[in-house]
Amino acid sequence: MLEVKTPEEVLRLIEKVFYPADRSETVSLAEALGRVLAEDVSAEEYVPDFDRSTVDGYALHAKDTFGCSDAIPAILNLAGEVKMGEGAAVRVPRDACAYVPTGGAIPEGCDCAVMIEYTEDYGDGTIGILKPGVPGMNLIFRGDDVFPGKTVLCASRVLAPQDIGALAAIGKTQVSVRPRLRVGVISTGYELVPVDRKPGPGQVRDVNSPMLTALLKEFGAEPVDFGIVVDDEKLLREKTLDAAENCDAVILSGGSSAGVKDAACRIIGELGELLLHGIAIKPGKPTILGRAGNKPLIGLPGHPVAAFFVAKLFVLPLLARLEGRTLRSWPVRAELSESLNANHGRMQMNACRLAEEDGKLTAVPIRSKSGLITQLAGADGYLMIDRDCEGLPKNSEVEIYWQ
């Protein structure tokens, strides 16, 4: 029997045993998308560097418009026009205004902008203001967005497109990021053949390597495919050692079941320390976790669905720990379309499809075995049933985690 840990214990173990690697590299802004910031980014200048209008209209002194209306407009002299990309050189005395486009600079002394929809041009050099202005109306002031010393982005953030925009706004052409984690992927088993080969009797194509490689790329890691290794302890040891020496983490797929395939446990123990062999989860119980220094050595079940769930629930949080970032998941709530049995003494993962019925989001469980990866391919997400729960009745409200 395997001595298993609960999923919560495994996640706590990951936080306790592994630590963020203190490494960084500098990349250009064009290469920064999806990378993890290695340090806080602070502004060195004002953004914007001038007061600007948020509307097409007229910059003016708010006092000159107090009490005006459609019936009694404030009549102001047109002092000039501000053009985009140029400073506001026009002088605007009291009882005057200047046309400004959206984003245009506000002339010195003006304290608001009135939308052009609330004005009338009389064609004689005067402008009628039909709505009172108030100080600050329709203006962005110098430094409203960013000022020198302001922290714009914090370390450990995974850079999104909007972050690239913020970095561009403050003139950052390069940023310090964590190096991409190199993760070695090894598939084991006599029965496996490459994807481009037609399986013979008793053989199947290697599903896990392409699937795990795709998952790692989506995460932002750099997968390194070490190919297929037959169930030979000497060959597996050599391949695992090669991967551990050249990567930040190693994932073995298959060879983690109890019995004759305990070779993976022995190899991981020889290379470093075996931390666990077994997680109270279905599917995915015969999972192995070890380490060589701060390098995780992970043995996933050979069945693709089990390998997928274990990778999502534990491998990705482990890699995030190495990068010093926090993974966040935003589940959606839905009603079960049918009852689900459990009571295995393990947390149960179940893939499902989402459908909308009568304005409600419904979760339709996918009845599948752990080796049927094509069933998982049609899923929209998955739900989790607690190990102490005997099942969920129809119409239960559940949380669906997106793949």
HELIX and SHEET records of a PDB file:
HELIX    1   1 PRO A    7  VAL A   17  1                                  11    
HELIX    2   2 LEU A   29  GLU A   31  5                                   3    
HELIX    3   3 ALA A   62  THR A   65  5                                   4    
HELIX    4   4 ILE A  116  TYR A  118  5                                   3    
HELIX    5   5 PRO A  161  ALA A  169  1                                   9    
HELIX    6   6 ASN A  208  PHE A  219  1                                  12    
HELIX    7   7 GLU A  233  ASN A  246  1                                  14    
HELIX    8   8 ALA A  263  LEU A  271  1                                   9    
HELIX    9   9 PRO A  304  VAL A  310  1                                   7    
HELIX   10  10 ALA A  311  VAL A  315  3                                   5    
HELIX   11  11 LEU A  316  GLU A  323  1                                   8    
HELIX   12  12 ILE A  373  ALA A  377  1                                   5    
SHEET    1   A 2 GLU A  25  SER A  28  0                                        
SHEET    2   A 2 GLN A 174  VAL A 177 -1                                        
SHEET    1   B 2 VAL A  41  SER A  42  0                                        
SHEET    2   B 2 THR A 151  LEU A 153 -1                                        
SHEET    1   C 2 ARG A  52  SER A  53  0                                        
SHEET    2   C 2 LEU A 139  ILE A 140 -1                                        
SHEET    1   D 6 CYS A 112  MET A 115  0                                        
SHEET    2   D 6 GLY A  57  LEU A  60 -1                                        
SHEET    3   D 6 ALA A  96  VAL A 100 -1                                        
SHEET    4   D 6 ALA A  74  GLU A  81  1                                        
SHEET    5   D 6 THR A 126  ILE A 129 -1                                        
SHEET    6   D 6 THR A 119  ASP A 121 -1                                        
SHEET    1   E 6 GLU A 222  VAL A 229  0                                        
SHEET    2   E 6 ARG A 182  THR A 188  1                                        
SHEET    3   E 6 ALA A 249  SER A 253  1                                        
SHEET    4   E 6 LYS A 295  LEU A 300  1                                        
SHEET    5   E 6 ILE A 288  ALA A 292 -1                                        
SHEET    6   E 6 GLU A 273  HIS A 277 -1                                        
SHEET    1   F 2 LEU A 192  VAL A 193  0                                        
SHEET    2   F 2 VAL A 204  ARG A 205  1                                        
SHEET    1   G 6 ILE A 281  LYS A 282  0                                        
SHEET    2   G 6 MET A 347  GLU A 357  1                                        
SHEET    3   G 6 LYS A 360  PRO A 365 -1                                        
SHEET    4   G 6 VAL A 332  LEU A 336  1                                        
SHEET    5   G 6 GLU A 397  TRP A 402 -1                                        
SHEET    6   G 6 GLY A 381  ILE A 385 -1                                        
SHEET    1   H 2 LEU A 340  ASN A 341  0                                        
SHEET    2   H 2 GLY A 391  LEU A 392 -1                                        
END                                                                             
